[in-house]
Amino acid sequence: MSGTYEFEDFILKLSTPFYIILIGLEIFLTNRSERNSYSFKDSATNAVLMLINGGVDLLFRTAYVAILIWFYNYRIIEPISNPYVYWAALFLLEDLVFYTLHYVDHHSRLFWAVHVTHHSSEHFNLTTGFRSSVFQPLYRFIYFIPLVLLGFNPADIVIMYSVTQIYGIIVHTEYINKLGWLEYIFVTPSHHRVHHASNVEYLDKNMGMCLIIWDRIFGTFQEEIQHVPPRYGLTKPAEDNGLKQTVFHEWEEIRQDFKQPVDLKTKFKYLLKAPGWSHNGSRQTSKELQKKISEE
């Protein structure tokens, strides 16, 4: 895996000045407009969360790579010999894997409690892409197991994830409008603005990292609507936007739900069912809210 670390280091050195230039340009444009795209505290929080996420990933990497290598030794298909087909297939399948991971993160409260951090900012800019789901590295590798069983080298999977993350970050901007025919294939800033919006129409839509085709295939696609400007952040904002509250506030909400006088099965439903689920109908999931407005 030493080659993987060297390549990741190369990607980091290459992408860092690229990010700095783009973020600087976006801040310049924001200061010249009436948009409220940036705040110092929010961007600083994004940077700290990125560093914590990176630390968790590094600490746990030896363990999850060892697990992936173990599964690779029992692969059911030998690696594709043609390098162009191999890397194209890995890109396509890993993007589908990310879509699946992202879908589960949004539809199971246990995983939403981790991912909610990424959606908690009320700003939408390039630094929002660094607002990481801090503990996601502890389970993300599980979704890569089918890939290693299909003959993809764990090191190549890690490399592909690092590369596609660059694209996943640069779509966090309000300064690029719709991109014509590219909107039918790739995740664009317009698509991702929808994903980060808390408007009922936009909840749990556009889950892809690079390709929007999975959302179109599986019914989670939503166009950005001209008369419905995105409202960023959570449907129920946290009372405190401090670092600890940003990372752990949903876990506290789960703890409060566990204290309700209900049976153990119902308590686990509060943990595993979609965010917003309640046993007495006092709250609603995104699908329930969307069904309600469609009937009005």
C-alpha positions, -999 to 999 in steps of 0.1 A, spaced: 0 0 0 30 23 1 24 33 -35 -12 42 -26 0 66 1 25 82 -23 -2 87 -49 -26 102 -23 1 125 -12 6 135 -48 -32 141 -52 -32 162 -20 -3 184 -32 -19 188 -66 -54 195 -54 -46 219 -24 -35 249 -45 -64 242 -69 -89 244 -39 -72 275 -25 -75 293 -59 -112 283 -64 -121 292 -28 -103 325 -30 -122 333 -63 -155 323 -47 -149 345 -17 -140 374 -40 -173 369 -60 -193 366 -27 -178 399 -14 -189 416 -47 -224 403 -45 -253 403 -20 -250 365 -15 -244 353 21 -223 323 10 -195 325 35 -189 331 72 -156 327 89 -169 305 117 -187 282 93 -157 278 71 -134 272 101 -158 245 113 -156 229 79 -118 228 80 -117 213 115 -143 186 106 -122 177 76 -91 173 97 -109 152 123 -123 130 96 -89 126 80 -75 116 114 -102 90 120 -95 76 85 -58 74 90 -61 58 124 -85 32 111 -70 27 77 -47 -2 85 -77 -22 99 -101 -16 70 -75 -21 44 -65 -54 60 -102 -65 59 -105 -55 23 -73 -75 14 -87 -105 32 -118 -104 11 -97 -98 -20 -79 -131 -14 -114 -148 -18 -124 -128 -49 -149 -146 -72 -136 -129 -103 -100 -123 -114 -90 -87 -122 -99 -73 -156 -67 -75 -177 -73 -45 -199 -63 -14 -178 -87 10 -196 -117 -13 -190 -105 -20 -155 -104 16 -144 -135 26 -163 -154 -3 -146 -140 6 -112 -151 43 -116 -186 32 -126 -191 6 -99 -175 27 -71 -198 56 -80 -227 32 -77 -213 20 -43 -211 56 -32 -247 62 -42 -258 32 -22 -238 44 8 -252 78 5 -288 65 2 -285 45 33 -270 74 52 -301 94 44 -327 67 50 -314 51 82 -313 73 113 -283 54 127 -262 65 97 -279 98 93 -266 107 128 -231 104 113 -239 121 79 -260 149 93 -229 168 101 -222 173 64 -257 189 59 -257 211 90 -243 242 75 -267 270 64 -241 281 39 -233 264 6 -198 270 -8 -167 251 -17 -156 248 19 -189 230 26 -175 201 6 -149 197 34 -176 195 61 -170 158 66 -192 131 81 -166 125 108 -172 89 116 -180 76 82 -146 60 77 -155 35 104 -180 18 82 -176 31 46 -152 3 37 -180 -23 41 -196 -10 9 -163 -17 -9 -163 -54 -1 -184 -63 -32 -158 -45 -53 -128 -65 -40 -148 -97 -44 -153 -86 -81 -115 -85 -85 -107 -48 -78 -76 -42 -58 -82 -25 -25 -54 0 -32 -70 10 -65 -104 14 -47 -88 38 -22 -71 58 -51 -103 60 -70 -122 73 -40 -95 100 -34 -97 112 -70 -135 112 -72 -137 131 -39 -121 161 -57 -151 162 -80 -175 157 -50 -160 189 -34 -161 213 -64 -198 208 -70 -205 227 -37 -210 261 -52 -237 286 -61 -217 303 -88 -223 277 -116 -257 275 -132 -271 246 -152 -247 229 -176 -269 218 -205 -265 182 -216 -240 174 -188 -269 176 -164 -282 143 -178 -249 124 -170 -229 141 -142 -237 155 -108 -236 193 -113 -236 222 -88 -273 226 -96 -280 190 -86 -260 193 -55 -276 225 -44 -308 205 -44 -292 178 -23 -281 202 4 -314 220 5 -339 216 34 -370 225 12 -394 196 14 -393 192 -24 -356 187 -23 -351 163 7 -331 132 1 -326 138 -36 -295 136 -59 -273 112 -40 -246 106 -66 -210 116 -62 -200 120 -99 -228 105 -119 -264 116 -117 -275 85 -137 -281 65 -106 -306 90 -92 -324 90 -125 -325 52 -126 -335 47 -90 -360 76 -86 -341 100 -64 -335 127 -90 -348 162 -85 -343 191 -108 -335 225 -93 -368 244 -95 -365 280 -105 -393 292 -82 -381 271 -52 -346 286 -42 -327 261 -21 -327 268 17 -296 252 31 -292 235 64 -314 211 83 -352 210 86 -347 213 123 -315 234 129 -294 225 159 -298 249 189 -261 253 191 -236 254 161 -206 246 182 -183 218 171 -195 192 196 -232 199 189 -226 198 152 -211 163 154 -233 148 181 -267 166 182 -285 138 164 -272 112 188 -286 133 216 -320 133 198 -318 95 195 -310 92 232 -341 113 240 -363 91 218 -349 60 236 -361 75 269 -397 73 257 -420 48 274 -421 24 244 -410 -12 239 -375 -22 228 -386 -30 193 -400 5 189 -368 20 203 -348 2 177 -371 15 150 -361 50 162 -325 40 155 -329 22 122 -359 37 104 -357 69 83 -351 102 101 -384 117 111 -401 84 118 -422 83 149 -444 57 165 -472 81 171 -471 102 139 -458 133 158 -431 136 132 -428 128 95 -401 114 72 -391 132 40 -412 108 19 -442 115 40 -437 152 38 -433 150 0 -464 129 -4 -483 155 17 -474 184 -5 -480 164 -37 -516 159 -25 -522 195 -18 
